[in-house]
Amino acid sequence: MIERSSIEEFARQFAAIDRNNLHLLDQIYHPEVHFSDPMHDVFGLAALHSYCANLYENVLALRFEFTQLSPIDHEQALLCWTMTYRHPRLAGGQDIQVPGVSQVWFREGKAYRHIDHYDAGALLYEHVPVLGNLIRWLKRRLK
């Protein structure tokens, strides 16, 4: 079983990353990392740096609060979180909160596979004018 302290350290360092310290990615991710989420699929540490640089360039604020850290086996863990972010063109620049779960596999003390699971509509589409109204209407109709 992966050590809980290793998962806690990964979560602590991940939550500390911002636009000014992207070099921290090198400390927690394997050079051959494969990162994916509902909208991106990124291969390699250099590509992850580019992805994160672009992400932080386009937001006013971004933070993660980890609510549960669960070891799964000798290399895999689940990390539950809430992401809070502000984007100047979404939700009138107000905070948007999105819950999610990360599946992370570790090798040689670093994350080599990271999959984020979250509702892309809650992250982005629901906060785009006109499109957001349509998505919220559809969600209400499907309930």
C-alpha positions in Angstrom: 0.0 0.0 0.0 1.3 3.4 -0.9 2.2 5.4 2.2 -0.4 8.0 3.3 2.4 10.4 4.1 3.5 10.2 0.4 0.0 11.1 -0.7 -0.3 13.9 1.8 3.0 15.4 0.6 1.9 15.2 -3.1 -1.4 16.9 -2.2 0.5 19.6 -0.2 2.9 20.3 -3.0 0.3 20.2 -5.7 -1.9 22.7 -3.7 1.1 25.0 -3.4 1.6 25.3 -7.2 0.8 28.7 -8.8 1.9 30.8 -11.8 5.1 31.8 -10.0 6.4 28.3 -9.0 5.7 25.9 -11.8 9.1 24.4 -11.2 7.5 22.5 -8.3 5.9 20.3 -11.0 9.4 18.8 -11.4 9.4 17.7 -7.8 6.1 15.8 -7.8 5.8 14.5 -11.4 7.7 11.8 -13.2 9.4 13.0 -16.5 7.2 10.7 -18.5 3.9 11.7 -16.7 0.6 11.2 -18.5 -2.0 13.8 -17.2 -5.5 13.8 -18.4 -8.8 15.5 -17.5 -12.2 15.8 -19.3 -10.7 18.4 -21.7 -7.0 17.6 -22.0 -4.6 14.8 -22.5 -1.0 15.7 -21.8 2.1 13.5 -22.2 5.5 14.4 -20.6 6.7 16.9 -18.0 7.4 19.6 -20.5 3.9 19.4 -21.9 2.5 19.5 -18.3 4.5 22.7 -17.7 3.0 24.3 -20.8 -0.5 23.1 -19.8 -0.2 24.6 -16.3 1.5 27.8 -17.6 -1.5 28.4 -19.9 -4.0 27.5 -17.2 -2.5 30.0 -14.7 -2.1 32.7 -17.4 -5.9 32.7 -18.0 -7.2 32.7 -14.4 -7.3 35.4 -11.7 -7.0 32.8 -8.9 -6.9 29.0 -8.5 -6.7 26.9 -5.5 -7.3 23.3 -4.4 -8.6 22.0 -1.1 -8.1 18.3 -0.6 -10.9 16.7 1.4 -9.9 13.1 1.3 -6.8 11.1 0.5 -7.1 7.4 0.0 -4.4 4.9 -0.8 -5.7 2.2 -3.2 -2.8 -0.2 -3.7 1.0 -0.1 -3.7 1.2 2.7 -6.3 -2.3 4.3 -6.7 -4.3 6.8 -4.7 -7.5 8.7 -4.9 -7.5 12.4 -3.9 -10.9 14.1 -3.5 -10.8 17.9 -3.8 -12.7 21.1 -4.4 -11.1 23.5 -6.9 -12.0 27.2 -6.5 -11.1 29.5 -9.4 -11.8 32.9 -10.8 -11.7 33.7 -14.5 -12.4 37.3 -15.8 -14.8 36.1 -18.5 -16.8 33.5 -16.5 -19.4 34.0 -13.8 -18.8 37.8 -13.7 -15.3 37.1 -12.3 -16.7 35.5 -9.2 -15.4 32.4 -7.5 -16.4 29.1 -9.2 -16.2 25.9 -7.1 -15.9 22.5 -8.7 -15.6 19.2 -6.8 -13.4 16.5 -8.3 -11.3 13.4 -7.8 -7.8 12.6 -8.9 -6.5 9.1 -9.6 -2.8 9.2 -9.2 -0.2 6.5 -9.8 3.2 6.8 -8.3 6.6 5.5 -9.5 10.0 6.3 -8.1 8.3 8.7 -5.6 6.7 10.8 -8.3 3.3 10.8 -10.0 3.6 9.2 -13.5 -0.2 8.9 -14.2 -2.7 11.5 -13.1 -6.4 11.5 -14.2 -8.8 14.2 -13.0 -12.5 13.4 -12.9 -14.9 16.4 -12.7 -18.0 17.9 -14.4 -16.7 19.9 -17.3 -20.0 21.7 -17.4 -19.7 22.9 -13.8 -16.1 23.9 -14.5 -16.6 25.9 -17.7 -19.7 25.6 -19.9 -22.3 26.5 -17.3 -20.6 29.9 -16.8 -20.4 30.9 -20.4 -23.2 33.4 -21.3 -26.1 31.9 -23.3 -24.5 28.4 -23.4 -24.6 28.3 -19.6 -28.4 29.0 -19.6 -28.9 26.2 -22.1 -26.9 23.7 -20.1 -28.6 24.6 -16.8 -32.0 24.3 -18.5 -31.0 20.8 -19.9 -29.9 19.6 -16.5 -33.2 20.7 -14.9 -35.1 18.9 -17.6 -33.1 15.6 -17.1 -33.8 15.5 -13.4 
